[in-house]
Amino acid sequence: MKQVFSLQETTELELLKNILEEAGIPCAFRNEQLSQALPATPFDVELWVANDDDFPRAQELCRAWLHPPADATGTWDCATCGQRLNGQFDSCWKCGAKRETKAERTNGT
């Protein structure tokens, strides 16, 4: 097993885990209960791939999700909290802010 990624935010790691599993890469969390039981500790939840051979592909998928190409469509960043969201969402699941239209961003409304 190899560690692919770690974050304090388990929600984002769950999304990454789903992406890897949909690509046929078995993976698991580590430190999940520890980070929940002791939230003030420096332990992040870790995402590990089961097969070392899947590690390069898993890294590639995680990088693609975290840093999509500039011309990618279907994603947007919340103007309030900076959370990256899929295009089907009209409001941020993290802070609840509504998605701004291009005209709203240009006019400052």
PyMOL commands that set and color helices and strands:
alter all, ss='L'
color gray80, all
select helices_A, chain A and resi 10-22+32-37+52-66+102-107
alter helices_A, ss='H'
color red, helices_A
select strands_A, chain A and resi 2-7+27-30+45-49+75-77+84-86
alter strands_A, ss='S'
color yellow, strands_A
deselect
rebuild
show_as cartoon
